[in-house]
Amino acid sequence: MKILNVHGYNGSQKNSAAVALEKLGYNVISPSINYDSDSPESIIDNLSAVLYDESPDVVVGTSLGGFFAAVLSARNDLPVILVNPCLMPFLTLEKLGYKGNVMNFVPLFWKLSELKLYNTNTIVGGQDEIIDHNAVTKKFLDNERYKEEPEGKHSGATLPLEEFFSETIEHIKNTKEYNAEKAVDTFCSCVNKQLVQRLKSGDLLKSGNKLTWVNLNGKHNITVNKYDKEKAIVTYTVEGEDEKRQSQLDKFYILDIEHLSSLYDKAGSFNDKNDAPDVRGVYILWNTKEDKYYVGQAKNIRSRMCDHYHKSSQSKFDRLFRSENNNFSKKYIPLESSGFSDLDALETAFIAYFDSYNKVYNERRGNKLLLDRLKVADFLI
């Protein structure tokens, strides 16, 4: 297992963490960092380049290095081990003689809101003389992988690092081995069969391929840099950004616009509830006057349309739909001919395609069970 080690302020490449990891036999990459001369942004850029070149399995960070390790984890969805992390450098560094502007850490600090607790493993000293972990660290990182050593101080040498690293990395290894297989299964259940076939053939995530990536801020053009099949990890660049990102496959959603456009072009039409199809699939209600869409799914579309038309349904959309029925175009796509194996996935894909969540009519981005299965808070699906 390969590990990127990020030392602390005034620390060295051979800090306590690096020594403990090497004793355990791990392959440790430990770059030297001059925190006083380099800006926080340049440091994270340099570490991101190391991350891309070396593809470590885990990031370990001590003290100020813990701050940067946490940012790397947040950006790249990597497991991280933090040793007495300094999560708020702007509150701590000045008293240590830091020569830069502590406020330059603030933009990166906000990235920590994207840190996933399931990726985070922490050990702190209960007698840390520099950082009050109860006031800061515990509030950010308190989970079942958070350990406090009552007599430990700020120096990593006062903590049982070998024991902690050994147990924690074994836990990460077991979890990653399970997640790699699970990630592929999850991805395949949430996209159309054509993408599944392209994934299995190696064509879909080939280096240089351009795809559409979807998150809460909309749709983005991305370029694939590489796909690690063994770990099910995608490395890619978002258009307009220089840095490379990484995501495990089950946290990476591809919106196949060409396929969805073709499905919509071939979609069947109906006029009202009486001639709505008796099929399992999705239906799209388009307000041609306002150019807004509602996407729904049903085991029986005719039965579901009766619900929309019935006066007992008092949802905001249904009241609008009944009052302006003549303005709505009504189409449907049977699941059987869609190329999708999962009805929830088909519905969620069309909600993304029409952006009908952000444009009012759909109150959710898709089926909650599917969203939970994908385990992503910052992605659309």
Solvent accessible surface area in square Angstrom, and as a share of the most:
residue,aa,sasa,rsa
1,M,77,0.34
2,K,55,0.23
3,I,0,0.00
4,L,0,0.00
5,N,0,0.00
6,V,0,0.00
7,H,3,0.01
8,G,7,0.07
9,Y,29,0.11
10,N,124,0.64
11,G,38,0.36
12,S,59,0.38
13,Q,83,0.37
14,K,129,0.55
15,N,22,0.11
16,S,41,0.26
17,A,1,0.01
18,A,1,0.00
19,V,61,0.35
20,A,8,0.06
21,L,0,0.00
22,E,75,0.34
23,K,139,0.59
24,L,60,0.30
25,G,65,0.62
26,Y,50,0.19
27,N,86,0.44
28,V,26,0.15
29,I,34,0.17
30,S,21,0.14
31,P,30,0.19
32,S,85,0.55
33,I,23,0.11
34,N,87,0.45
35,Y,6,0.02
36,D,42,0.22
37,S,84,0.54
38,D,53,0.28
39,S,53,0.34
40,P,3,0.02
41,E,80,0.36
42,S,41,0.26
43,I,4,0.02
44,I,0,0.00
45,D,72,0.38
46,N,87,0.45
47,L,4,0.02
48,S,15,0.09
49,A,52,0.40
50,V,35,0.20
51,L,4,0.02
52,Y,63,0.24
53,D,106,0.55
54,E,64,0.29
55,S,30,0.19
56,P,6,0.04
57,D,15,0.08
58,V,0,0.00
59,V,0,0.00
60,V,0,0.00
61,G,0,0.00
62,T,18,0.10
63,S,17,0.11
64,L,1,0.01
65,G,0,0.00
66,G,0,0.00
67,F,0,0.00
68,F,0,0.00
69,A,0,0.00
70,A,0,0.00
71,V,0,0.00
72,L,0,0.00
73,S,2,0.01
74,A,12,0.09
75,R,39,0.14
76,N,7,0.03
77,D,30,0.15
78,L,2,0.01
79,P,13,0.08
80,V,0,0.00
81,I,0,0.00
82,L,0,0.00
83,V,0,0.00
84,N,0,0.00
85,P,0,0.00
86,C,5,0.03
87,L,2,0.01
88,M,45,0.20
89,P,0,0.00
90,F,40,0.17
91,L,120,0.60
92,T,15,0.09
93,L,1,0.01
94,E,123,0.55
95,K,139,0.59
96,L,68,0.34
97,G,45,0.44
98,Y,22,0.09
99,K,163,0.69
100,G,34,0.33
101,N,87,0.45
102,V,10,0.06
103,M,112,0.50
104,N,70,0.36
105,F,1,0.00
106,V,35,0.20
107,P,79,0.49
108,L,2,0.01
109,F,22,0.09
110,W,165,0.58
111,K,68,0.29
112,L,9,0.05
113,S,98,0.63
114,E,67,0.30
115,L,26,0.13
116,K,38,0.16
117,L,78,0.39
118,Y,120,0.46
119,N,14,0.07
120,T,1,0.00
121,N,4,0.02
122,T,0,0.00
123,I,0,0.00
124,V,0,0.00
125,G,2,0.02
126,G,34,0.32
127,Q,99,0.44
128,D,20,0.10
129,E,120,0.54
130,I,46,0.24
131,I,13,0.07
132,D,89,0.46
133,H,12,0.05
134,N,96,0.49
135,A,49,0.38
136,V,28,0.16
137,T,0,0.00
138,K,77,0.33
139,K,164,0.69
140,F,72,0.30
141,L,2,0.01
142,D,75,0.39
143,N,30,0.15
144,E,150,0.67
145,R,41,0.15
146,Y,30,0.11
147,K,71,0.30
148,E,76,0.34
149,E,44,0.20
150,P,83,0.52
151,E,139,0.63
152,G,0,0.00
153,K,104,0.44
154,H,26,0.11
155,S,55,0.36
156,G,8,0.07
157,A,82,0.64
158,T,59,0.35
159,L,13,0.06
160,P,42,0.26
161,L,9,0.04
162,E,74,0.33
163,E,120,0.54
164,F,15,0.06
165,F,0,0.00
166,S,47,0.30
167,E,93,0.42
168,T,0,0.00
169,I,3,0.01
170,E,89,0.40
171,H,72,0.32
172,I,7,0.04
173,K,91,0.39
174,N,83,0.42
175,T,54,0.32
176,K,35,0.15
177,E,107,0.48
178,Y,137,0.52
179,N,29,0.15
180,A,15,0.12
181,E,128,0.57
182,K,91,0.39
183,A,0,0.00
184,V,45,0.26
185,D,85,0.44
186,T,7,0.04
187,F,3,0.01
188,C,25,0.15
189,S,34,0.22
190,C,1,0.01
191,V,5,0.03
192,N,1,0.01
193,K,110,0.47
194,Q,95,0.42
195,L,4,0.02
196,V,22,0.12
197,Q,124,0.55
198,R,75,0.27
199,L,16,0.08
200,K,145,0.62
201,S,85,0.55
202,G,47,0.45
203,D,53,0.28
204,L,0,0.00
205,L,7,0.04
206,K,110,0.47
207,S,78,0.50
208,G,45,0.43
209,N,27,0.14
210,K,159,0.67
211,L,23,0.11
212,T,24,0.14
213,W,4,0.01
214,V,2,0.01
215,N,19,0.10
216,L,73,0.36
217,N,129,0.66
218,G,22,0.21
219,K,84,0.36
220,H,51,0.23
221,N,84,0.43
222,I,3,0.02
223,T,38,0.22
224,V,1,0.00
225,N,30,0.15
226,K,73,0.31
227,Y,51,0.19
228,D,47,0.24
229,K,158,0.67
230,E,150,0.67
231,K,51,0.22
232,A,1,0.00
233,I,21,0.11
234,V,0,0.00
235,T,3,0.01
236,Y,3,0.01
237,T,30,0.18
238,V,5,0.03
239,E,126,0.56
240,G,83,0.80
241,E,62,0.28
242,D,144,0.75
243,E,43,0.19
244,K,72,0.30
245,R,58,0.21
246,Q,15,0.07
247,S,6,0.04
248,Q,21,0.09
249,L,0,0.00
250,D,1,0.00
251,K,12,0.05
252,F,2,0.01
253,Y,4,0.02
254,I,5,0.03
255,L,4,0.02
256,D,25,0.13
257,I,70,0.35
258,E,145,0.65
259,H,35,0.16
260,L,1,0.01
261,S,37,0.24
262,S,43,0.28
263,L,19,0.09
264,Y,30,0.11
265,D,111,0.58
266,K,164,0.69
267,A,17,0.13
268,G,24,0.23
269,S,82,0.53
270,F,11,0.04
271,N,114,0.59
272,D,48,0.25
273,K,75,0.32
274,N,116,0.60
275,D,70,0.36
276,A,0,0.00
277,P,17,0.11
278,D,89,0.46
279,V,50,0.29
280,R,111,0.41
281,G,0,0.00
282,V,0,0.00
283,Y,1,0.00
284,I,1,0.01
285,L,0,0.00
286,W,76,0.27
287,N,0,0.00
288,T,69,0.40
289,K,152,0.65
290,E,80,0.36
291,D,85,0.44
292,K,57,0.24
293,Y,34,0.13
294,Y,33,0.12
295,V,0,0.00
296,G,3,0.03
297,Q,44,0.20
298,A,11,0.08
299,K,159,0.67
300,N,53,0.27
301,I,0,0.00
302,R,103,0.38
303,S,65,0.42
304,R,75,0.27
305,M,0,0.00
306,C,56,0.33
307,D,73,0.38
308,H,2,0.01
309,Y,35,0.13
310,H,111,0.50
311,K,165,0.70
312,S,87,0.56
313,S,28,0.18
314,Q,104,0.46
315,S,54,0.35
316,K,148,0.63
317,F,19,0.08
318,D,7,0.04
319,R,116,0.42
320,L,47,0.23
321,F,0,0.00
322,R,56,0.21
323,S,87,0.56
324,E,49,0.22
325,N,38,0.19
326,N,148,0.76
327,N,43,0.22
328,F,10,0.04
329,S,32,0.21
330,K,15,0.06
331,K,47,0.20
332,Y,47,0.18
333,I,5,0.02
334,P,38,0.24
335,L,22,0.11
336,E,173,0.77
337,S,79,0.51
338,S,1,0.00
339,G,23,0.22
340,F,10,0.04
341,S,77,0.50
342,D,32,0.17
343,L,12,0.06
344,D,29,0.15
345,A,0,0.00
346,L,0,0.00
347,E,21,0.09
348,T,0,0.00
349,A,0,0.00
350,F,0,0.00
351,I,5,0.03
352,A,4,0.03
353,Y,46,0.17
354,F,22,0.09
355,D,45,0.23
356,S,0,0.00
357,Y,66,0.25
358,N,88,0.45
359,K,100,0.42
360,V,88,0.51
361,Y,14,0.05
362,N,10,0.05
363,E,145,0.65
364,R,150,0.55
365,R,62,0.23
366,G,3,0.03
367,N,32,0.17
368,K,126,0.53
369,L,130,0.65
370,L,0,0.00
371,L,41,0.21
372,D,75,0.39
373,R,86,0.31
374,L,4,0.02
375,K,83,0.35
376,V,23,0.13
377,A,82,0.63
378,D,53,0.27
379,F,18,0.08
380,L,21,0.10
381,I,1,0.00
